[in-house]
Amino acid sequence: MAALSEVSSNRSFGGYQKVFSHDSKELRCKMKFAVYLPPQVEDGKLPVIYWLSGLECTEQNFIMKSGVQRYASEHGIIIVAPDTSPRGCNIPGEDDSYDFGTGAGFYLDAIKEPWSENYRMFSYITKELPEVINSNFATVEESQSIMGHSMGGHGALICVLKNPGKYRSVSTFSAICNPSIGAWGQKAFSGYLGPAESASWADWDATELVKKYSGPPLEILLDQGKADPRLETDLFPENFVNACKESEIPVILHMRDGYDHSYYYIASFIEEHIKHHAKYLKA
Amino acid sequence: MAALSEVSSNRSFGGYQKVFSHDSKELRCKMKFAVYLPPQVEDGKLPVIYWLSGLECTEQNFIMKSGVQRYASEHGIIIVAPDTSPRGCNIPGEDDSYDFGTGAGFYLDAIKEPWSENYRMFSYITKELPEVINSNFATVEESQSIMGHSMGGHGALICVLKNPGKYRSVSTFSAICNPSIGAWGQKAFSGYLGPAESASWADWDATELVKKYSGPPLEILLDQGKADPRLETDLFPENFVNACKESEIPVILHMRDGYDHSYYYIASFIEEHIKHHAKYLKA
């Protein structure tokens, strides 16, 4: 296990908001992640929630803007927020657009050259990062949940659906629920996986994956702003909900009047989500 | 009254976080300010808290990072967060340093050329901006308070001490309490006011002003992190507290173990401050 370097540490709601960097084996580059350690870490092991951010984000956006620390402190939960892609890999075109390459790893394992060597965010999030977290912090290893926003909502759903039993609960804000049919998802899947005909798209699309899910019971919590400008072109929560119903998987979809795609929206409802996860993490 | 232009509007905690721009007469430039309108604005007039940010900030930092909207929504208070200086005035040197000129207006009215024409943040904050707010939003005009961080804590204190009765309450985080003897304050006062010998410094230094204060009773709330790297070189809360005691002005100083100068610290205690102000605003 490579050593962690502490990038920053700020006291927050009785605990500490820290950022670390480490050399990732999966991604073959240096990666940063944020971890909030609530005051209860001094008294024993705690559950963990992983947060996956959206396009263009780093490990900073969620910890600066969501206000999650208050609720993590109240419930005694560690929060881990990784970066959204490998960085500085010198792949031609990696910095050309906001929705592909740097800042847009889409939480999948790329199969198409030249992305397949570094862009392995799925393996990083589901395997390497939990090993790093569990070996460096006082966690209850079997008590972890996952949530995310937009591209990170897609990420949270596929992490759960492709790893039955690994996470206690999952929730999303403004998730890209059916990437195979949306503009953001199609660009990313084409670039990382190859043409739609290659059939690999269904392996990374939550609406397809949930149709085949067989594992421990899930109660999926989706949150969506009705004033989200991407709702009709990229997100498609209703497709996911319909697929859940066909598969008899319990799903809750909160549609929020007037709320958009921003962190102002996330901050307004993050408390509800942390409470939802706490119920499962402490069961 | 010049018209306001809406720059952005995001639903937040049942209300709206908005940003507007307008042409400022005092500052002779276009200025932005943020205003949070809690859901209670639909039912009648509300009190207002003005927030003054620190060095390098714009109208964005507080509204993105403090989490104040939750508490403003709970208490039914409008929050106004202006920018920290004039911008784009084409004054030679205005962008040369982080702690003077752009982003560093210090909430005073400059008397030294070439700054004196535009750098009139004191008049902007205490006169022009309240007129703009009161004529465009449903406010209780006589019910306003003020607070701020670092340079903005200095600003909040001088706005109250130089305008007895204008504000119901004042609170600060990491305030520059005695700028005449600190590095940040001396640089700003020298540049905007002239040499220390000119005697004008005392007119803008809270620790000097409080010694002469005569007006309605005040209970000043200061908040300070013990791990603030600027505590010993720039802030001097104990000087201000001692001056208050000599003048028999009630003051509360919360010293917070382990907290620094960041918004992680502010977010951890903003709820306490909003409660403090609500007590006076609704009395």
Boltz contact constraints between the chains, C-beta under 6 A:
constraints:
  - contact:
      token1: [A, 10]
      token2: [B, 260]
      max_distance: 6.0
  - contact:
      token1: [A, 10]
      token2: [B, 262]
      max_distance: 6.0
  - contact:
      token1: [A, 10]
      token2: [B, 264]
      max_distance: 6.0
  - contact:
      token1: [A, 11]
      token2: [B, 258]
      max_distance: 6.0
  - contact:
      token1: [A, 11]
      token2: [B, 259]
      max_distance: 6.0
  - contact:
      token1: [A, 12]
      token2: [B, 264]
      max_distance: 6.0
  - contact:
      token1: [A, 12]
      token2: [B, 268]
      max_distance: 6.0
  - contact:
      token1: [A, 13]
      token2: [B, 268]
      max_distance: 6.0
  - contact:
      token1: [A, 17]
      token2: [B, 264]
      max_distance: 6.0
  - contact:
      token1: [A, 64]
      token2: [B, 65]
      max_distance: 6.0
  - contact:
      token1: [A, 65]
      token2: [B, 64]
      max_distance: 6.0
  - contact:
      token1: [A, 67]
      token2: [B, 67]
      max_distance: 6.0
  - contact:
      token1: [A, 258]
      token2: [B, 11]
      max_distance: 6.0
  - contact:
      token1: [A, 259]
      token2: [B, 11]
      max_distance: 6.0
  - contact:
      token1: [A, 260]
      token2: [B, 10]
      max_distance: 6.0
  - contact:
      token1: [A, 262]
      token2: [B, 10]
      max_distance: 6.0
  - contact:
      token1: [A, 264]
      token2: [B, 10]
      max_distance: 6.0
  - contact:
      token1: [A, 264]
      token2: [B, 12]
      max_distance: 6.0
  - contact:
      token1: [A, 264]
      token2: [B, 17]
      max_distance: 6.0
  - contact:
      token1: [A, 268]
      token2: [B, 12]
      max_distance: 6.0
  - contact:
      token1: [A, 268]
      token2: [B, 13]
      max_distance: 6.0
